[in-house]
Amino acid sequence: MPKEIITPRAKDYSQWYLDIVRNADLADYAEVVRGCIVFKPTGYAIWEAIQRSLDDRIKETGHENAYFPLLIPKSFIMKEAEHVEGFAPELLEVTKIGDTVLADPYVIRPTSETIIGHFYAQWVHSWRDLPLLINQWANVMRSEKRTRPFLRTSEFLWQEGHTVHATEAEAEEETLKILNDVYVDFVEKEMAIPVLKGRKTDKEKFAGALRTYTFEAMMQDGKALQAGTSHNLGQNFAKAFEIKFTDKNNTPQYAWTTSWGVTTRLIGALIMVHSDDEGLVLPPRLAPRQVVVVPIYKNDEERTKVLDAVDRITAGWKGRIRFKVDDRDNVSPGFKYNEWELKGVPIRIEVGPRDVEKGSVALARRDIPGKAGKSFVPQEGLTELIEATLAEIQQGLFDRALKFRNDHTQTVSDYAELKAAVEIGFALCYWDGDADDEQKIQDELKATVRVIPFDQPEKSGKCVLTGRETSQQVIIARSY
Amino acid sequence: MPKEIITPRAKDYSQWYLDIVRNADLADYAEVVRGCIVFKPTGYAIWEAIQRSLDDRIKETGHENAYFPLLIPKSFIMKEAEHVEGFAPELLEVTKIGDTVLADPYVIRPTSETIIGHFYAQWVHSWRDLPLLINQWANVMRSEKRTRPFLRTSEFLWQEGHTVHATEAEAEEETLKILNDVYVDFVEKEMAIPVLKGRKTDKEKFAGALRTYTFEAMMQDGKALQAGTSHNLGQNFAKAFEIKFTDKNNTPQYAWTTSWGVTTRLIGALIMVHSDDEGLVLPPRLAPRQVVVVPIYKNDEERTKVLDAVDRITAGWKGRIRFKVDDRDNVSPGFKYNEWELKGVPIRIEVGPRDVEKGSVALARRDIPGKAGKSFVPQEGLTELIEATLAEIQQGLFDRALKFRNDHTQTVSDYAELKAAVEIGFALCYWDGDADDEQKIQDELKATVRVIPFDQPEKSGKCVLTGRETSQQVIIARSY
C-alpha cells in the first residue's frame, strides 16, 4: 500500500475530508444502498469510544437504556402536524412482508418520538411514574441524495433520549441538564472540541419541539457543525399520543416530554476539527489506540533483543494505556509510521537495537508532525511520561481548536461586515429578524442563524439586518 | 403495585414464562408493529451485560467491529439459492422513499451474509488481506406471526460475525474457535447455562452453509433451546458474491467464509433456565445489579442512623460489587423485597436500627427463596462474604441446571423409548436417518435432531428409527 495523497486543506477542504476518510480507512461508500456507508473497523471503533463515554454520562444522570421497534406505523407519524411536515419526504416505507402487501404500511424510524410516545401513554398513569428517563442506542433512516460520510448519510447511528415529566419546569431542567452535563461536558472533555451552546431560532428548531437547544462547533474551514440537540417538546407529543397522568390532587394532566440526540456525525466533527494534511488526528481520551510501539530490527538476533525490550517497556501498560505493538514482519517500519500517522494514533514509540543499549526510546507526537514532535527519552519513567504527554496532547488539541474559533469569529454590526465574516467563519451580531429574514440571509449568504448563545450581552444594539434595536445576539455562519 | 400472580411452572410453563417477563418488567408487546416487542430497561440491561461480556471475547480472539447497511438490495438475497429459499417468506420489503416508488426494492436485513459479501468482494484482493475478521452488533428482521418475547420476535438484536479465509481448514478452525472459545465459554461461565455442543444435521443447518455448529441448552420444561450457531459457509457465498483473492502463487482463488451469531433470545434462555415461581433469577456475573441494600426505619432518627450505617457498609463496594441502595420513602421494605425478588437481584442486604446496634445485617440469597436463604451476618468482612456468596450462587446455578439436564436426559434404544423420552427431556440415541426420517420424527413426535454432539461413543449401535447399525449418536428433543 503506497502512501496515497491527501489533498491539502488549504487547496480543497471538502476533498481533504474525503481523502482522510479513505486513507485512514474509516468508511466505505455503499453505492448499492442509496445514501448509505459502511462504518469500517477504524471508523466504528471511534463510535464505540464515543458510545462508551457518553453512555456513562447518560446513566450517571439517572437514565436507563431500552430498545423500541425499528418500524413505526405510518399513521403515527401523521399525528403531530409539524413533525410529519418535517420528515415526510425522507421516509422509507415498508409495504410488503413476503408476498403480502400491507394495508397499513410502516416507515423505518427517522426518529422515535411517535412510537415511544405511543408506549409512554400506556406506561404513565400517575405522578408516581414520573419522571420517566429512557435512552435508546439505535439506527435511524432519513433518505439523503447527497451523501458525505458520517456527516450526511441516509442511515446513521445515534442515541435518542426520551423523557416524561410532570411539569414544564422539570422538562426544561432535563433539556438543559442533558445539554450541559452530558453533551457539552463530553464533547469538550473527551473530544477536545470547544462548542457554543444556546437556543435555536423557531425556524431552525426540531419539527414538533417547543424549544431546541444546540451546541455548535467550528470546523477548520470556518463552517459550523451542529454537534447535537436537546429538545423541550412541551405538551405537543403528549397531546398527540395521549401521555397523561393524574397529579397529586388526582387531576388528569398532559405530561411534558423532552428528546435529545447525538449521532455518528460526531465522527465527522472529530475529523474536521483536529486532523491535518498528514491524516487523522485523534484526541487521546477518545483514541481507540493511544500509543503504537514500532520495533526496529534488521535480523533475528536484533528482533529478539528488541522485542524483549518492548515486552519489558510495555509490561505495566495494560489497564493504564491503550496500546498496540506493531510487530508485523512483512512491512517496513516506515510503512508502519505512515499507517499509524494516517490513522491518528496520538503517540508512536520506536524501539531499535541502539535504543535497547542506551535505555531510551524515540517518542513521536501525532499532534506535532515531523521532527519537531519527535524526541529521545529514557525508558525509565516512560509510562508516566506517556500519560503526561497524552494529557498534554488532549489539552493542546482543545486549546488549538478554541484559538482557531476565536481567530475566525468576528463581531459584526452591518450587513456588509456580516457578508464578509461568514466567508471566513462565525459572525457574532445583534439580531431581531423573523423567519423570513433568516430565509433572506440563507438565500443571499448561504448562512443561517446557528445559535442564540446563552451568553448574552448586557447592552442592546442594532440588528445586523433590520437595524432595529435588540438585546439579542446570535451566531450566523455557514454550516454542514 | 400489588404483587401479581406468577403462574407456577408445574401448572403452565408457557404462562409462567410470560408472567416472569411481565412481572419483572422485562418487555412489552408492540401490537402496533407485528411480531415486535419493546425491550424495557430491566430486560435491555441484561442484553447490555451480555453484549459487554461477549464483545470482550470477540475482540480477544482478534475480531473488530464494523457496521453495514440495514437495507439490502432485494436482488442480493436472490444470489445464493438455498439462502433465498430459507428467508424469502419472512422478508420485509422497502418499496417507497417519500412519494417515490423504487424500481429496485430493498429488504430489511434478515442476516447480512449477502450485503457483507458484496463489500468483502471489494476489500479482499490478496492472501495478505486474509483472514478478514469482522463482527457487527445490529438489529435484524424476520417476520413472525406468533411472538414470544425474546424467544421469537420479528425484530431482534444480535451480533453477526463474518470472516474470510484463504483455506477450508482455516475457515473450519474459525467456526469452531467461535463456538468453543467465544460462545460456549461465555454461556457456561457468565450465564451459568450448561450446553451440549456439536453439529447440526443437513436438514437443520443454516440456509447456504456447508456445516452449522450449535450449542443447545435445556429449559426447565425439558425442551431444547438453540442458544447460538456458527457456520462454515464453504465457498457458497464467495462464489455468489465473487469474493476472490490471489494466493501466494499468484493464482486467483475463491475464498472461504464463515458467519456466526447469538441473539436476544439468550435473554429468554436465561429466564427459562434459572428463574423460579417467585420471579426472575439472574446469575451474579451477568446481573446488572448484584446486590440491593434495603434500609429499614420507622422515623427520621432511625432513618439517619440506618442510612449512615449503609454508607459506611457500602463504602468500599464501588468497582467491586454492582449494587443499589433502595432508599425510596414512598414504598415499604416488604414492597421492595418483593420487587427485587421479582427482578432477580442475587443478594438482598437488609439493614435496620437493631442491625446497626449489633453490627450485623440480614443477607438474603435469591437462589434460595424464603427463610432458608436468609441469615444474619456481621458487618465486618461483609464485602468479602458477599463476593464469595456471589461466586457460590453463580456456581450453584450452573450445577443445578446441569443436574436438571442430566436428570432429564435418557439414553434410548427404540422408538417407543424415544417417544416417551421427548415428553420429559432430551433423548440420546444412535441415529442413521436422512432428512425424510427427521421429518417423520418431527411430524409424529414434534421433536427434531437438535445436535450431533462432538462427544461420540466408541462403539456403534442401532439407529433408533431405521434399526441400521451406526456409530453416530444424536440428541433428539422438542425445542423452542
Interface residues (C-beta under 8 A of the other chain):
Chain A: D28 A30 V32 V33 R34 C36 I37 V38 F39 K40 P41 Y44 A45 W47 E48 E64 N65 A66 Y67 F68 P69 L70 L71 I72 P73 F76 A88 P89 E90 L91 L92 E93 V94 T95 K96 I97 G98 D99 P105 Y106 I108 I115 H118 F119 Q122 W123 R128 I134 A138 N139 M141 S143 E155 L157 N330
Chain B: D28 A30 V32 V33 R34 C36 I37 V38 F39 K40 P41 Y44 A45 W47 E48 E64 N65 A66 Y67 F68 P69 L70 L71 I72 P73 F76 A88 P89 E90 L91 L92 E93 V94 T95 K96 I97 G98 D99 P105 Y106 I108 I115 H118 F119 Q122 W123 R128 I134 A138 N139 M141 S143 E155 L157 N330
